[in-house]
Amino acid sequence: MRIFSRKVFQGRALCTHILLFVLCASLLAACGDDPVSHFDDKTSELSSKKEDSSSSRVISQKTSSSSVNKGKVSSSSAITIELPPTEDGLDVVYVFVDGTVSGMIALDYFVMDAKIGMVQLDADSAYKETKTFYVSNVAKNGAYEINKINLTQPYVKFTVDGSIKKVADGKYASLSFMTLGDVTSGEIFNLNMLTTLEAHRVLELLKGNKLSFDEAKKKAAEEVWNMFHLESFDYDVSEMIHVSDISESGAALLAATVLLQGGSDDFAKFFKEVVDDIAKDGKWDDSNARLSIADWALTNDLKDGYASVRKTLVTQLGKAAEFEPYLKSFYLTELEFPTCDAENAGEIFFVKNKSSKFYAATYDDVSKSTARFVCDEQKGWLSIPDSLKDFMGETATAEDGDVRRGAFSGEFYTYDGTKKEWRKSTAIEKDRYFVLASNVKEFVDIQDVYENVKDDERVIFVLRHAERGDDTSKGGTLTDNGKKQSEEVGARLTKFKEDFVLGASEFLRAHQTVMSIAKGRGQSYDTRDTLPQLNDDWYAKNSEAVEKAKSECGGGWEVTSKYAYTGAYSTGADAAYYDLAERSVELIEDVLLKKYTKEKFVLLSSHDKLMVPLVAYCSNLQINLRKYDGGKWINYLAGVAIIVDKAGNRRYIAIRGLKSGFAD
């Protein structure tokens, strides 16, 4: 049996009285009498003599008789007596007789013969360690018990070394756990990550001697819980909780433990850094670490709502409290989700922290993350399924056949007015979107288009050949003026160092055109692609039907333009021409874009009977090449620029190499 004081004794008479009193109790024990019962009689007598005193002695007997199980006390017996202070208010005296403390350690693996140490702290020397030290074995399940404790002061520190198996990746990390306690206020001292964080912070707070032990413990506990955006007063004291407790406190502790484990691959180093960080000022200053953990928590929530994390925990612990809401609360706070309630139900949110792996600059920015969220008044923030992201929050009225690009995925959808729903667009419908968005109304100088191609874009120029002679066969050549025209165009296309990739139909004059343009810009033109699809019969489906239609319309220019602008001769079993949109998209997507997938600049030469339908299609019939109706015809070196960005978006521009895109 020991007597100890929280403050230095200054009243010699009181001290003598207590020592004599203890001596009597000790002698009685030595003579074989029960020290507890005799002590009770004596203290009762002392108490009765002070009944009329305003400050009587407080006598309490701590007992427990349960086996060690998750922090429960194994049969122990300890007596603690608190005597009143002296008149100067300095002395508070305790007696702790043959005490026992026990608890559980939230570690998974202990080295052989693992020990837990308990050392007494000196309240009169800034709570430094004394030479009073106790050691006990740690059971395989983490339980421990320290018996026959006799202390001169009530403040103690527990330490233990072991390894924890991380929930995040199943790897082991070696850690040292700690907790601080007052043996007069409890006998259960569990050790876990929170008690370790708290203990280091308490020791820092006690250095200044401005706070009492209890005040420092309370403040440190509040700061540690706040690390995880939890309120300390909602839960039991840290050393009374175990991660397997099925309670609110157990769930909160388990969540905090899981969150910390999501922070780094080198967990031992990371946890020490967190301990040192919080010890300094009670704040978790490492915003990068918090963000990393928040991203980890959100990732697991999106994956399966923490189902795999729960399975791992249940395997390790046998059971797990409802920790999931605490993990979600942490990432919602760290990633700055707004409050979700009736006022903002239906509101859409995406993470705006640029350092987060879930960052998005705008709703349709998917360069870093595809995660988007919507506020549900009853369920809180919910992840928007991919199937709904494109039209979530869509308010514009849609009509049958409308084509829109999904704001989120970039996929194209067509509205079915009968079913009143959006379906994925066909290739024709998708390109129709590009045609309408391009809004081509006039021919633009090829040099202006070339010089304004963006860094993330590539372009395919498809032009009618330059001025030709009278021979219209495949062997027909350009005139000298035609070669000159081409070279002059090439001389204006020199802003960029990249050479043009050259290609042409099977006709000689088409090859001569790109050769002359290349010569004009000073590049080699020995290698050229030959594309039969660029011949003048690309849109023709039935040559006999085409000849018949030419006779009816008065010539090849007339029938070609009438087909392009009215769809004439393109329906029925004996159709002369293919459907304009289908054949144009086939040329653009299945021939040109499929062949030239990465080249920055491509220059191709074709013929008027291909270029007129293609220009008509790409301009949505806005450029008037209606030769059949008194309109104009396409000029030499005029055509279309197909510009594609890195995301696959297309835009079309009608181009001219000469002063006009229309023939005289």
Summary of the structure (lengths in Angstrom):
residues: 664
radius of gyration: 42.8
end to end distance: 119.1
largest distance: 137.3
contacts: 2159
relative contact order: 0.06
helix: 37%
strand: 22%
